[in-house]
Amino acid sequence: MASQSKTWGSFLIWLQENGLDHLELKLAWSAFEETGRGMKAVVEIKPGDNILKIPSSLLISWPVIVKRHNLEAIPYALKPSLPSHLLLTMYIITQLSLSEKSWCFPYIATLPEAFPTLELLYLNRSNCISMLTSPAKEKVLIQQEKTKREFQALKLFVQKYPQLLEKIGCKPPSQFTPDSFHIGGLCVTIENFLWAWLVVNTRSIYLNDPKAPVNSAGLAPIALVPYLDLLNHLPQTKVVDVYDSKSGMFTFVSGQRYQPGEQVFITYGAHDNIALMIEYGFVIPTNPYDYACIDVHIWKYLLMEQAPVDNLDALLAERLSPLPIVKVLQQNDLLRNLAIQSDGEPDFRLMNLLRLWHLPCYNLQTTKHASDTPTTPKQRIQHPIRKGGHKIPTVTTLPEETEEYWLDLWYSIWSGTSETFPEKHRTVEAAAYASLTGILTAASTSTTQKLVNAHLPSNNHPMIN
């Protein structure tokens, strides 16, 4: 693509020709050492100031596309069989095929030439998926299958409705094969489909205002917003978007102060590093929303499994299912997705699992820190831990040897109705933290996270924006 200065100049002219007031421009394209390219403040921005105002005519959403290309008379354009993100993916492909004839070519020219970190994952180049943690690997494989299915769905859609592409200004699609098709002179393969799909996935935003021109029956209210999508992500950035139906303007208001030359951010949401890696292609070392899922380490430790665990489901079925505690764990969703947060603190679900595991009523001899009180309830009950409207009894009114007594104590601590264990039961809390220490010690020897850190960028990748 053209040099950045020439591309930026053409882009600014295009923005102004399509309704953006050049006097409102408070941001400029720039390169930053930490993030690659991004947007800097050209004037001081204070909390409550408008960062930018985008006219609805500049949005690239399906309802706006329908209006721009006069597609209202086409039933399958008004109620398409594809979801919003695939319709926008298709549109980006059509505009790419039109090249400089496209009305939004100056915007297309600002898009990344490639998404190298994401392409490594989605196309599994260099076998990089094998270096991921189990939760990340599982999510990447799901995304891989999703993009393959959606490529085929898009191919079938344009094959069925070639008139739609003609109305948009393209030549009818042709030369369909299992792996490709043509739009004009552009051969659409899984690779360049993935590029357009990633443009939409990494840059579109939800504008969930019922009056906004992004809403349509059955479609998610997403849009590509030129100019805004050059802003990088920073967790906990304060920014608010407001739509004015009278002016047709989207206004983005800063919640913090920026000095001239300082990079201006938005937030993509409260995403942990696995989500950021899979959806956007970067991770943030100090991400406050990050966590480490350590299910395998937890269950290896609690079930005293010495051998490597290749199939956690099989281990749980063999060793955990026969235990009476399994019903309570299942009822309260405490078997999987147990984590350590980025600040090193255990997730509350993990601590509740460990407290539950060490209740004397279960006397689990499989654990290294089993309670010294070998009490066995005379009659097992199915305790409605999370059932709506369950009233927590006063634990002192129940016999201590029953499961119900201990579960009500456990639930009262989880729900916040009891802040601490009674003094005589602090051994349960101590055992839970002793297990946590053992689990974290075992988890710290894992090399998986080291491999992930070694092969991923440590912050926003310059090719993402």
Stockholm file with secondary structure:
# STOCKHOLM 1.0

chainA/1-465         MASQSKTWGSFLIWLQENGLDHLELKLAWSAFEETGRGMKAVVEIKPGDNILKIPSSLLISWPVIVKRHNLEAIPYALKPSLPSHLLLTMYIITQLSLSEKSWCFPYIATLPEAFPTLELLYLNRSNCISMLTSPAKEKVLIQQEKTKREFQALKLFVQKYPQLLEKIGCKPPSQFTPDSFHIGGLCVTIENFLWAWLVVNTRSIYLNDPKAPVNSAGLAPIALVPYLDLLNHLPQTKVVDVYDSKSGMFTFVSGQRYQPGEQVFITYGAHDNIALMIEYGFVIPTNPYDYACIDVHIWKYLLMEQAPVDNLDALLAERLSPLPIVKVLQQNDLLRNLAIQSDGEPDFRLMNLLRLWHLPCYNLQTTKHASDTPTTPKQRIQHPIRKGGHKIPTVTTLPEETEEYWLDLWYSIWSGTSETFPEKHRTVEAAAYASLTGILTAASTSTTQKLVNAHLPSNNHPMIN
#=GR chainA/1-465 SS CCCHHHHHHHHHHHHHHTTCCGGGCCEEEEEETTTEEEEEESSCBCTTCEEEEEEGGGCBCHHHHHHHTTCTTCHHHHSCSSCHHHHHHHHHHHHHHHGGGSTTHHHHTTSCSCCHHHHHHHTTGGGGGGGSCHHHHHHHHHHHHHHHHHHHHHHHHHHHCHHHHHHHTCCCCEEEETTEEEETTEEEEHHHHHHHHHHHHHHCEECCCTTSTTCBTTBCCEEBCTTGGGCEECTTCCEEEEEETTTTEEEEEESSCBCTTSEEEECCCSCCHHHHHHHHSCCCTTCTTCEEECHHHHHHHHTTCCSCCSCHHHHIIIIITTSTTHHHHHHTTCSSCCEEETTSCBCHHHHHHHHHHTCTTTCCTTSTTCCSCCCCCSSCCCCCTTCTTCCCCCGGGSCTTSHHHHHHHHHHHHHTSCSSCCGGGHHHHHHHHHHHHHHHHHHTTCSHHHHHHHHSCSSCCTTTC
#=GC SS_cons         CCCHHHHHHHHHHHHHHTTCCGGGCCEEEEEETTTEEEEEESSCBCTTCEEEEEEGGGCBCHHHHHHHTTCTTCHHHHSCSSCHHHHHHHHHHHHHHHGGGSTTHHHHTTSCSCCHHHHHHHTTGGGGGGGSCHHHHHHHHHHHHHHHHHHHHHHHHHHHCHHHHHHHTCCCCEEEETTEEEETTEEEEHHHHHHHHHHHHHHCEECCCTTSTTCBTTBCCEEBCTTGGGCEECTTCCEEEEEETTTTEEEEEESSCBCTTSEEEECCCSCCHHHHHHHHSCCCTTCTTCEEECHHHHHHHHTTCCSCCSCHHHHIIIIITTSTTHHHHHHTTCSSCCEEETTSCBCHHHHHHHHHHTCTTTCCTTSTTCCSCCCCCSSCCCCCTTCTTCCCCCGGGSCTTSHHHHHHHHHHHHHTSCSSCCGGGHHHHHHHHHHHHHHHHHHTTCSHHHHHHHHSCSSCCTTTC
//
